Amino acid sequence: MPHVVLTDDDELFRESLGLNLADEGYDVTSFANGRETLAFLQEGGEADVLLLDWRMPELTGIDVLRRLRRAGIGIPVIFLTALSDDIYEQAALEGGAVDFIDKSRRLPILLKRLELIAEGRRPSRTAEPEPPAVLRHGALELRCDSHRAFWRGVMVDLSLTEFRIIELLATRPGDDVGYREIYDLVHGKDFIAGLGEEGFRANVRTLIKRIRKSFREVDPDFAQIENYAGFGYRWLSEE
């Protein structure tokens, strides 16, 4: 049974959504503030996804997300908020959230997104060979066991999602990888977000922008990720 942590200081909203999720078969743990949520997860509590309100007293939702990521806790986070300005959505995605949903959206929309995220976290039914612990591609070193990336021997500050994107691109140097494939890697196949059928592209662009920034903090001349206009991105082969 998928386990959801729901954090919202609005008691009526929290109870209503919690009951609806329970009726759909989800195991729900609810908190009224960010501090209780952090304590639960930092002390070993586990869940498939965290539903997080943006506006909360003391600790906002984005504060909670940033502290989780600094602690190395990679639980998928979906923001539920009445804030519709693009600046909030961009901050959420750059902070490592997987989605940003208006509270006014109907329950079936949220359920579908929860289903896709939970499905992506379940182990495969078929045995797959273990990937190598360390992958090296020129100046790039990927430590797959700890999800750490190094460029010219210096660790690059990447979230788990960003690491997976680099792993996808760098293991196929010179290949053009489409927006949709990158997005599917992050959110699960056929997951849709943003406006229109191509709305996911903005999400991918934001992630790539953040990845480039992290690498350039280590090496200002970093230019391995090249955009293929209208299609996606490629990792340039090193000669």
DOMI-494694 format. One record per residue (C-alpha): x, y, z; residue in three letters. Coordinates in nm, 2 decimals. Layout:
BEGIN
<zaro><X>X</X><Y>Y</Y><Z>Z</Z><resn>ALA</resn></zaro>
...
// end
This chain:
BEGIN
<zaro><X>0.00</X><Y>0.00</Y><Z>0.00</Z><resn>MET</resn></zaro>
<zaro><X>0.16</X><Y>0.33</Y><Z>-0.10</Z><resn>PRO</resn></zaro>
<zaro><X>0.25</X><Y>0.55</Y><Z>0.19</Z><resn>HIS</resn></zaro>
<zaro><X>0.19</X><Y>0.93</Y><Z>0.17</Z><resn>VAL</resn></zaro>
<zaro><X>0.30</X><Y>1.20</Y><Z>0.41</Z><resn>VAL</resn></zaro>
<zaro><X>0.06</X><Y>1.49</Y><Z>0.40</Z><resn>LEU</resn></zaro>
<zaro><X>0.17</X><Y>1.83</Y><Z>0.55</Z><resn>THR</resn></zaro>
<zaro><X>-0.06</X><Y>2.12</Y><Z>0.56</Z><resn>ASP</resn></zaro>
<zaro><X>-0.15</X><Y>2.37</Y><Z>0.84</Z><resn>ASP</resn></zaro>
<zaro><X>-0.51</X><Y>2.40</Y><Z>0.71</Z><resn>ASP</resn></zaro>
<zaro><X>-0.68</X><Y>2.14</Y><Z>0.94</Z><resn>GLU</resn></zaro>
<zaro><X>-1.00</X><Y>2.10</Y><Z>0.73</Z><resn>LEU</resn></zaro>
<zaro><X>-0.81</X><Y>2.06</Y><Z>0.40</Z><resn>PHE</resn></zaro>
<zaro><X>-0.56</X><Y>1.82</Y><Z>0.56</Z><resn>ARG</resn></zaro>
<zaro><X>-0.83</X><Y>1.60</Y><Z>0.71</Z><resn>GLU</resn></zaro>
<zaro><X>-1.05</X><Y>1.61</Y><Z>0.39</Z><resn>SER</resn></zaro>
<zaro><X>-0.76</X><Y>1.52</Y><Z>0.16</Z><resn>LEU</resn></zaro>
<zaro><X>-0.63</X><Y>1.26</Y><Z>0.40</Z><resn>GLY</resn></zaro>
<zaro><X>-0.97</X><Y>1.08</Y><Z>0.42</Z><resn>LEU</resn></zaro>
<zaro><X>-1.00</X><Y>1.09</Y><Z>0.04</Z><resn>ASN</resn></zaro>
<zaro><X>-0.66</X><Y>0.94</Y><Z>-0.01</Z><resn>LEU</resn></zaro>
<zaro><X>-0.73</X><Y>0.67</Y><Z>0.25</Z><resn>ALA</resn></zaro>
<zaro><X>-1.05</X><Y>0.58</Y><Z>0.07</Z><resn>ASP</resn></zaro>
<zaro><X>-0.83</X><Y>0.53</Y><Z>-0.24</Z><resn>GLU</resn></zaro>
<zaro><X>-0.61</X><Y>0.28</Y><Z>-0.06</Z><resn>GLY</resn></zaro>
<zaro><X>-0.32</X><Y>0.51</Y><Z>0.05</Z><resn>TYR</resn></zaro>
<zaro><X>-0.16</X><Y>0.48</Y><Z>0.39</Z><resn>ASP</resn></zaro>
<zaro><X>-0.15</X><Y>0.85</Y><Z>0.50</Z><resn>VAL</resn></zaro>
<zaro><X>0.06</X><Y>1.01</Y><Z>0.78</Z><resn>THR</resn></zaro>
<zaro><X>-0.04</X><Y>1.37</Y><Z>0.84</Z><resn>SER</resn></zaro>
<zaro><X>0.14</X><Y>1.66</Y><Z>1.00</Z><resn>PHE</resn></zaro>
<zaro><X>0.03</X><Y>2.02</Y><Z>1.06</Z><resn>ALA</resn></zaro>
<zaro><X>0.37</X><Y>2.18</Y><Z>1.02</Z><resn>ASN</resn></zaro>
<zaro><X>0.71</X><Y>2.14</Y><Z>0.86</Z><resn>GLY</resn></zaro>
<zaro><X>0.90</X><Y>2.07</Y><Z>1.18</Z><resn>ARG</resn></zaro>
<zaro><X>0.71</X><Y>1.76</Y><Z>1.26</Z><resn>GLU</resn></zaro>
<zaro><X>0.75</X><Y>1.64</Y><Z>0.90</Z><resn>THR</resn></zaro>
<zaro><X>1.13</X><Y>1.70</Y><Z>0.91</Z><resn>LEU</resn></zaro>
<zaro><X>1.15</X><Y>1.51</Y><Z>1.25</Z><resn>ALA</resn></zaro>
<zaro><X>0.96</X><Y>1.22</Y><Z>1.11</Z><resn>PHE</resn></zaro>
<zaro><X>1.17</X><Y>1.18</Y><Z>0.80</Z><resn>LEU</resn></zaro>
<zaro><X>1.51</X><Y>1.26</Y><Z>0.96</Z><resn>GLN</resn></zaro>
<zaro><X>1.45</X><Y>1.00</Y><Z>1.23</Z><resn>GLU</resn></zaro>
<zaro><X>1.40</X><Y>0.72</Y><Z>0.97</Z><resn>GLY</resn></zaro>
<zaro><X>1.03</X><Y>0.76</Y><Z>0.88</Z><resn>GLY</resn></zaro>
<zaro><X>0.97</X><Y>0.64</Y><Z>0.52</Z><resn>GLU</resn></zaro>
<zaro><X>0.71</X><Y>0.72</Y><Z>0.26</Z><resn>ALA</resn></zaro>
<zaro><X>0.66</X><Y>0.70</Y><Z>-0.12</Z><resn>ASP</resn></zaro>
<zaro><X>0.58</X><Y>1.07</Y><Z>-0.16</Z><resn>VAL</resn></zaro>
<zaro><X>0.54</X><Y>1.39</Y><Z>0.04</Z><resn>LEU</resn></zaro>
<zaro><X>0.25</X><Y>1.62</Y><Z>-0.03</Z><resn>LEU</resn></zaro>
<zaro><X>0.36</X><Y>1.96</Y><Z>0.10</Z><resn>LEU</resn></zaro>
<zaro><X>0.18</X><Y>2.29</Y><Z>0.15</Z><resn>ASP</resn></zaro>
<zaro><X>0.39</X><Y>2.60</Y><Z>0.05</Z><resn>TRP</resn></zaro>
<zaro><X>0.26</X><Y>2.86</Y><Z>0.30</Z><resn>ARG</resn></zaro>
<zaro><X>0.30</X><Y>2.74</Y><Z>0.66</Z><resn>MET</resn></zaro>
<zaro><X>0.41</X><Y>2.92</Y><Z>0.98</Z><resn>PRO</resn></zaro>
<zaro><X>0.77</X><Y>2.90</Y><Z>1.10</Z><resn>GLU</resn></zaro>
<zaro><X>0.89</X><Y>2.68</Y><Z>0.82</Z><resn>LEU</resn></zaro>
<zaro><X>0.75</X><Y>2.72</Y><Z>0.47</Z><resn>THR</resn></zaro>
<zaro><X>0.72</X><Y>2.42</Y><Z>0.23</Z><resn>GLY</resn></zaro>
<zaro><X>1.03</X><Y>2.53</Y><Z>0.03</Z><resn>ILE</resn></zaro>
<zaro><X>1.23</X><Y>2.55</Y><Z>0.36</Z><resn>ASP</resn></zaro>
<zaro><X>1.12</X><Y>2.19</Y><Z>0.44</Z><resn>VAL</resn></zaro>
<zaro><X>1.22</X><Y>2.07</Y><Z>0.09</Z><resn>LEU</resn></zaro>
<zaro><X>1.56</X><Y>2.24</Y><Z>0.11</Z><resn>ARG</resn></zaro>
<zaro><X>1.64</X><Y>2.09</Y><Z>0.45</Z><resn>ARG</resn></zaro>
<zaro><X>1.54</X><Y>1.74</Y><Z>0.33</Z><resn>LEU</resn></zaro>
<zaro><X>1.77</X><Y>1.76</Y><Z>0.03</Z><resn>ARG</resn></zaro>
<zaro><X>2.06</X><Y>1.89</Y><Z>0.24</Z><resn>ARG</resn></zaro>
<zaro><X>2.00</X><Y>1.59</Y><Z>0.47</Z><resn>ALA</resn></zaro>
<zaro><X>2.02</X><Y>1.36</Y><Z>0.17</Z><resn>GLY</resn></zaro>
<zaro><X>1.66</X><Y>1.26</Y><Z>0.19</Z><resn>ILE</resn></zaro>
<zaro><X>1.53</X><Y>1.21</Y><Z>-0.16</Z><resn>GLY</resn></zaro>
<zaro><X>1.16</X><Y>1.15</Y><Z>-0.10</Z><resn>ILE</resn></zaro>
<zaro><X>0.96</X><Y>1.28</Y><Z>-0.40</Z><resn>PRO</resn></zaro>
<zaro><X>0.78</X><Y>1.60</Y><Z>-0.31</Z><resn>VAL</resn></zaro>
<zaro><X>0.46</X><Y>1.74</Y><Z>-0.46</Z><resn>ILE</resn></zaro>
<zaro><X>0.36</X><Y>2.09</Y><Z>-0.36</Z><resn>PHE</resn></zaro>
<zaro><X>-0.01</X><Y>2.15</Y><Z>-0.31</Z><resn>LEU</resn></zaro>
<zaro><X>-0.07</X><Y>2.53</Y><Z>-0.31</Z><resn>THR</resn></zaro>
<zaro><X>-0.30</X><Y>2.81</Y><Z>-0.41</Z><resn>ALA</resn></zaro>
<zaro><X>0.00</X><Y>3.01</Y><Z>-0.54</Z><resn>LEU</resn></zaro>
<zaro><X>-0.01</X><Y>3.01</Y><Z>-0.91</Z><resn>SER</resn></zaro>
<zaro><X>0.28</X><Y>3.24</Y><Z>-1.00</Z><resn>ASP</resn></zaro>
<zaro><X>0.55</X><Y>3.08</Y><Z>-1.22</Z><resn>ASP</resn></zaro>
<zaro><X>0.82</X><Y>3.20</Y><Z>-0.98</Z><resn>ILE</resn></zaro>
<zaro><X>0.69</X><Y>2.96</Y><Z>-0.71</Z><resn>TYR</resn></zaro>
<zaro><X>0.67</X><Y>2.67</Y><Z>-0.94</Z><resn>GLU</resn></zaro>
<zaro><X>1.03</X><Y>2.74</Y><Z>-1.07</Z><resn>GLN</resn></zaro>
<zaro><X>1.16</X><Y>2.76</Y><Z>-0.71</Z><resn>ALA</resn></zaro>
<zaro><X>0.99</X><Y>2.43</Y><Z>-0.63</Z><resn>ALA</resn></zaro>
<zaro><X>1.13</X><Y>2.25</Y><Z>-0.93</Z><resn>LEU</resn></zaro>
<zaro><X>1.48</X><Y>2.39</Y><Z>-0.88</Z><resn>GLU</resn></zaro>
<zaro><X>1.47</X><Y>2.29</Y><Z>-0.52</Z><resn>GLY</resn></zaro>
<zaro><X>1.41</X><Y>1.93</Y><Z>-0.62</Z><resn>GLY</resn></zaro>
<zaro><X>1.03</X><Y>1.89</Y><Z>-0.61</Z><resn>ALA</resn></zaro>
<zaro><X>0.87</X><Y>1.66</Y><Z>-0.87</Z><resn>VAL</resn></zaro>
<zaro><X>0.55</X><Y>1.86</Y><Z>-0.92</Z><resn>ASP</resn></zaro>
<zaro><X>0.36</X><Y>2.17</Y><Z>-0.82</Z><resn>PHE</resn></zaro>
<zaro><X>-0.02</X><Y>2.14</Y><Z>-0.82</Z><resn>ILE</resn></zaro>
<zaro><X>-0.29</X><Y>2.40</Y><Z>-0.76</Z><resn>ASP</resn></zaro>
<zaro><X>-0.51</X><Y>2.29</Y><Z>-0.46</Z><resn>LYS</resn></zaro>
<zaro><X>-0.82</X><Y>2.36</Y><Z>-0.68</Z><resn>SER</resn></zaro>
<zaro><X>-0.74</X><Y>2.08</Y><Z>-0.91</Z><resn>ARG</resn></zaro>
<zaro><X>-0.97</X><Y>1.78</Y><Z>-0.89</Z><resn>ARG</resn></zaro>
<zaro><X>-0.88</X><Y>1.48</Y><Z>-0.68</Z><resn>LEU</resn></zaro>
<zaro><X>-0.84</X><Y>1.24</Y><Z>-0.98</Z><resn>PRO</resn></zaro>
<zaro><X>-0.55</X><Y>1.46</Y><Z>-1.12</Z><resn>ILE</resn></zaro>
<zaro><X>-0.36</X><Y>1.42</Y><Z>-0.79</Z><resn>LEU</resn></zaro>
<zaro><X>-0.44</X><Y>1.05</Y><Z>-0.77</Z><resn>LEU</resn></zaro>
<zaro><X>-0.30</X><Y>0.99</Y><Z>-1.12</Z><resn>LYS</resn></zaro>
<zaro><X>0.03</X><Y>1.17</Y><Z>-1.03</Z><resn>ARG</resn></zaro>
<zaro><X>0.06</X><Y>0.99</Y><Z>-0.70</Z><resn>LEU</resn></zaro>
<zaro><X>0.01</X><Y>0.66</Y><Z>-0.89</Z><resn>GLU</resn></zaro>
<zaro><X>0.28</X><Y>0.73</Y><Z>-1.14</Z><resn>LEU</resn></zaro>
<zaro><X>0.53</X><Y>0.84</Y><Z>-0.87</Z><resn>ILE</resn></zaro>
<zaro><X>0.46</X><Y>0.54</Y><Z>-0.65</Z><resn>ALA</resn></zaro>
<zaro><X>0.48</X><Y>0.30</Y><Z>-0.95</Z><resn>GLU</resn></zaro>
<zaro><X>0.82</X><Y>0.45</Y><Z>-1.04</Z><resn>GLY</resn></zaro>
<zaro><X>0.96</X><Y>0.37</Y><Z>-0.69</Z><resn>ARG</resn></zaro>
<zaro><X>0.85</X><Y>0.01</Y><Z>-0.68</Z><resn>ARG</resn></zaro>
<zaro><X>1.12</X><Y>-0.25</Y><Z>-0.75</Z><resn>PRO</resn></zaro>
<zaro><X>1.10</X><Y>-0.43</Y><Z>-1.08</Z><resn>SER</resn></zaro>
<zaro><X>0.95</X><Y>-0.77</Y><Z>-1.09</Z><resn>ARG</resn></zaro>
<zaro><X>1.23</X><Y>-0.90</Y><Z>-1.30</Z><resn>THR</resn></zaro>
<zaro><X>1.59</X><Y>-0.93</Y><Z>-1.18</Z><resn>ALA</resn></zaro>
<zaro><X>1.82</X><Y>-0.68</Y><Z>-1.35</Z><resn>GLU</resn></zaro>
<zaro><X>2.20</X><Y>-0.68</Y><Z>-1.34</Z><resn>PRO</resn></zaro>
<zaro><X>2.35</X><Y>-0.44</Y><Z>-1.09</Z><resn>GLU</resn></zaro>
<zaro><X>2.50</X><Y>-0.13</Y><Z>-1.25</Z><resn>PRO</resn></zaro>
<zaro><X>2.87</X><Y>-0.07</Y><Z>-1.19</Z><resn>PRO</resn></zaro>
<zaro><X>2.94</X><Y>0.13</Y><Z>-0.87</Z><resn>ALA</resn></zaro>
<zaro><X>3.15</X><Y>0.39</Y><Z>-1.06</Z><resn>VAL</resn></zaro>
<zaro><X>3.11</X><Y>0.52</Y><Z>-1.41</Z><resn>LEU</resn></zaro>
<zaro><X>3.37</X><Y>0.74</Y><Z>-1.57</Z><resn>ARG</resn></zaro>
<zaro><X>3.33</X><Y>0.94</Y><Z>-1.89</Z><resn>HIS</resn></zaro>
<zaro><X>3.63</X><Y>1.17</Y><Z>-1.95</Z><resn>GLY</resn></zaro>
<zaro><X>3.64</X><Y>1.43</Y><Z>-1.67</Z><resn>ALA</resn></zaro>
<zaro><X>3.31</X><Y>1.30</Y><Z>-1.53</Z><resn>LEU</resn></zaro>
<zaro><X>3.29</X><Y>1.04</Y><Z>-1.25</Z><resn>GLU</resn></zaro>
<zaro><X>2.96</X><Y>0.91</Y><Z>-1.14</Z><resn>LEU</resn></zaro>
<zaro><X>2.94</X><Y>0.71</Y><Z>-0.81</Z><resn>ARG</resn></zaro>
<zaro><X>2.62</X><Y>0.52</Y><Z>-0.86</Z><resn>CYS</resn></zaro>
<zaro><X>2.61</X><Y>0.37</Y><Z>-0.52</Z><resn>ASP</resn></zaro>
<zaro><X>2.60</X><Y>0.71</Y><Z>-0.34</Z><resn>SER</resn></zaro>
<zaro><X>2.46</X><Y>0.91</Y><Z>-0.63</Z><resn>HIS</resn></zaro>
<zaro><X>2.75</X><Y>1.15</Y><Z>-0.63</Z><resn>ARG</resn></zaro>
<zaro><X>2.89</X><Y>1.32</Y><Z>-0.94</Z><resn>ALA</resn></zaro>
<zaro><X>3.25</X><Y>1.45</Y><Z>-0.97</Z><resn>PHE</resn></zaro>
<zaro><X>3.39</X><Y>1.68</Y><Z>-1.24</Z><resn>TRP</resn></zaro>
<zaro><X>3.77</X><Y>1.70</Y><Z>-1.27</Z><resn>ARG</resn></zaro>
<zaro><X>3.79</X><Y>1.54</Y><Z>-0.93</Z><resn>GLY</resn></zaro>
<zaro><X>3.56</X><Y>1.79</Y><Z>-0.76</Z><resn>VAL</resn></zaro>
<zaro><X>3.21</X><Y>1.69</Y><Z>-0.63</Z><resn>MET</resn></zaro>
<zaro><X>2.92</X><Y>1.86</Y><Z>-0.80</Z><resn>VAL</resn></zaro>
<zaro><X>2.62</X><Y>1.95</Y><Z>-0.58</Z><resn>ASP</resn></zaro>
<zaro><X>2.34</X><Y>1.76</Y><Z>-0.75</Z><resn>LEU</resn></zaro>
<zaro><X>2.00</X><Y>1.63</Y><Z>-0.63</Z><resn>SER</resn></zaro>
<zaro><X>1.91</X><Y>1.27</Y><Z>-0.69</Z><resn>LEU</resn></zaro>
<zaro><X>1.69</X><Y>1.37</Y><Z>-0.99</Z><resn>THR</resn></zaro>
<zaro><X>1.97</X><Y>1.58</Y><Z>-1.14</Z><resn>GLU</resn></zaro>
<zaro><X>2.22</X><Y>1.29</Y><Z>-1.09</Z><resn>PHE</resn></zaro>
<zaro><X>1.99</X><Y>1.06</Y><Z>-1.28</Z><resn>ARG</resn></zaro>
<zaro><X>1.96</X><Y>1.30</Y><Z>-1.57</Z><resn>ILE</resn></zaro>
<zaro><X>2.34</X><Y>1.33</Y><Z>-1.60</Z><resn>ILE</resn></zaro>
<zaro><X>2.37</X><Y>0.95</Y><Z>-1.58</Z><resn>GLU</resn></zaro>
<zaro><X>2.12</X><Y>0.92</Y><Z>-1.87</Z><resn>LEU</resn></zaro>
<zaro><X>2.30</X><Y>1.18</Y><Z>-2.09</Z><resn>LEU</resn></zaro>
<zaro><X>2.66</X><Y>1.09</Y><Z>-2.01</Z><resn>ALA</resn></zaro>
<zaro><X>2.61</X><Y>0.72</Y><Z>-2.07</Z><resn>THR</resn></zaro>
<zaro><X>2.50</X><Y>0.80</Y><Z>-2.42</Z><resn>ARG</resn></zaro>
<zaro><X>2.76</X><Y>1.06</Y><Z>-2.53</Z><resn>PRO</resn></zaro>
<zaro><X>2.69</X><Y>1.22</Y><Z>-2.86</Z><resn>GLY</resn></zaro>
<zaro><X>2.33</X><Y>1.09</Y><Z>-2.87</Z><resn>ASP</resn></zaro>
<zaro><X>2.03</X><Y>1.33</Y><Z>-2.88</Z><resn>ASP</resn></zaro>
<zaro><X>1.80</X><Y>1.26</Y><Z>-2.58</Z><resn>VAL</resn></zaro>
<zaro><X>1.46</X><Y>1.41</Y><Z>-2.62</Z><resn>GLY</resn></zaro>
<zaro><X>1.27</X><Y>1.62</Y><Z>-2.37</Z><resn>TYR</resn></zaro>
<zaro><X>1.01</X><Y>1.35</Y><Z>-2.32</Z><resn>ARG</resn></zaro>
<zaro><X>1.27</X><Y>1.08</Y><Z>-2.24</Z><resn>GLU</resn></zaro>
<zaro><X>1.43</X><Y>1.30</Y><Z>-1.98</Z><resn>ILE</resn></zaro>
<zaro><X>1.10</X><Y>1.39</Y><Z>-1.83</Z><resn>TYR</resn></zaro>
<zaro><X>0.99</X><Y>1.03</Y><Z>-1.82</Z><resn>ASP</resn></zaro>
<zaro><X>1.31</X><Y>0.94</Y><Z>-1.63</Z><resn>LEU</resn></zaro>
<zaro><X>1.22</X><Y>1.20</Y><Z>-1.36</Z><resn>VAL</resn></zaro>
<zaro><X>0.84</X><Y>1.16</Y><Z>-1.33</Z><resn>HIS</resn></zaro>
<zaro><X>0.75</X><Y>0.82</Y><Z>-1.48</Z><resn>GLY</resn></zaro>
<zaro><X>0.63</X><Y>0.74</Y><Z>-1.83</Z><resn>LYS</resn></zaro>
<zaro><X>0.33</X><Y>0.94</Y><Z>-1.96</Z><resn>ASP</resn></zaro>
<zaro><X>0.33</X><Y>1.18</Y><Z>-1.66</Z><resn>PHE</resn></zaro>
<zaro><X>0.20</X><Y>1.52</Y><Z>-1.78</Z><resn>ILE</resn></zaro>
<zaro><X>0.26</X><Y>1.86</Y><Z>-1.61</Z><resn>ALA</resn></zaro>
<zaro><X>0.25</X><Y>2.22</Y><Z>-1.72</Z><resn>GLY</resn></zaro>
<zaro><X>0.03</X><Y>2.38</Y><Z>-1.98</Z><resn>LEU</resn></zaro>
<zaro><X>-0.06</X><Y>2.19</Y><Z>-2.30</Z><resn>GLY</resn></zaro>
<zaro><X>0.07</X><Y>1.86</Y><Z>-2.43</Z><resn>GLU</resn></zaro>
<zaro><X>0.43</X><Y>2.00</Y><Z>-2.45</Z><resn>GLU</resn></zaro>
<zaro><X>0.42</X><Y>2.16</Y><Z>-2.10</Z><resn>GLY</resn></zaro>
<zaro><X>0.68</X><Y>1.92</Y><Z>-1.97</Z><resn>PHE</resn></zaro>
<zaro><X>0.96</X><Y>2.09</Y><Z>-2.17</Z><resn>ARG</resn></zaro>
<zaro><X>0.97</X><Y>2.39</Y><Z>-1.94</Z><resn>ALA</resn></zaro>
<zaro><X>1.02</X><Y>2.15</Y><Z>-1.65</Z><resn>ASN</resn></zaro>
<zaro><X>1.32</X><Y>1.98</Y><Z>-1.82</Z><resn>VAL</resn></zaro>
<zaro><X>1.47</X><Y>2.32</Y><Z>-1.92</Z><resn>ARG</resn></zaro>
<zaro><X>1.46</X><Y>2.43</Y><Z>-1.56</Z><resn>THR</resn></zaro>
<zaro><X>1.64</X><Y>2.11</Y><Z>-1.45</Z><resn>LEU</resn></zaro>
<zaro><X>1.91</X><Y>2.14</Y><Z>-1.71</Z><resn>ILE</resn></zaro>
<zaro><X>1.96</X><Y>2.50</Y><Z>-1.62</Z><resn>LYS</resn></zaro>
<zaro><X>2.02</X><Y>2.41</Y><Z>-1.26</Z><resn>ARG</resn></zaro>
<zaro><X>2.25</X><Y>2.12</Y><Z>-1.36</Z><resn>ILE</resn></zaro>
<zaro><X>2.46</X><Y>2.35</Y><Z>-1.58</Z><resn>ARG</resn></zaro>
<zaro><X>2.48</X><Y>2.60</Y><Z>-1.30</Z><resn>LYS</resn></zaro>
<zaro><X>2.61</X><Y>2.34</Y><Z>-1.05</Z><resn>SER</resn></zaro>
<zaro><X>2.88</X><Y>2.22</Y><Z>-1.29</Z><resn>PHE</resn></zaro>
<zaro><X>2.99</X><Y>2.58</Y><Z>-1.37</Z><resn>ARG</resn></zaro>
<zaro><X>3.03</X><Y>2.64</Y><Z>-1.00</Z><resn>GLU</resn></zaro>
<zaro><X>3.31</X><Y>2.38</Y><Z>-1.02</Z><resn>VAL</resn></zaro>
<zaro><X>3.43</X><Y>2.46</Y><Z>-1.37</Z><resn>ASP</resn></zaro>
<zaro><X>3.33</X><Y>2.80</Y><Z>-1.53</Z><resn>PRO</resn></zaro>
<zaro><X>3.41</X><Y>2.65</Y><Z>-1.87</Z><resn>ASP</resn></zaro>
<zaro><X>3.18</X><Y>2.35</Y><Z>-1.84</Z><resn>PHE</resn></zaro>
<zaro><X>2.99</X><Y>2.31</Y><Z>-2.17</Z><resn>ALA</resn></zaro>
<zaro><X>2.93</X><Y>1.94</Y><Z>-2.20</Z><resn>GLN</resn></zaro>
<zaro><X>2.55</X><Y>1.96</Y><Z>-2.22</Z><resn>ILE</resn></zaro>
<zaro><X>2.44</X><Y>2.09</Y><Z>-2.55</Z><resn>GLU</resn></zaro>
<zaro><X>2.08</X><Y>2.18</Y><Z>-2.65</Z><resn>ASN</resn></zaro>
<zaro><X>1.93</X><Y>2.03</Y><Z>-2.97</Z><resn>TYR</resn></zaro>
<zaro><X>1.68</X><Y>2.30</Y><Z>-3.04</Z><resn>ALA</resn></zaro>
<zaro><X>1.32</X><Y>2.16</Y><Z>-3.05</Z><resn>GLY</resn></zaro>
<zaro><X>1.42</X><Y>1.81</Y><Z>-2.94</Z><resn>PHE</resn></zaro>
<zaro><X>1.63</X><Y>1.79</Y><Z>-2.63</Z><resn>GLY</resn></zaro>
<zaro><X>1.99</X><Y>1.77</Y><Z>-2.51</Z><resn>TYR</resn></zaro>
<zaro><X>2.31</X><Y>1.58</Y><Z>-2.57</Z><resn>ARG</resn></zaro>
<zaro><X>2.63</X><Y>1.51</Y><Z>-2.37</Z><resn>TRP</resn></zaro>
<zaro><X>2.92</X><Y>1.61</Y><Z>-2.59</Z><resn>LEU</resn></zaro>
<zaro><X>3.18</X><Y>1.34</Y><Z>-2.65</Z><resn>SER</resn></zaro>
<zaro><X>3.53</X><Y>1.43</Y><Z>-2.52</Z><resn>GLU</resn></zaro>
<zaro><X>3.80</X><Y>1.40</Y><Z>-2.78</Z><resn>GLU</resn></zaro>
// end
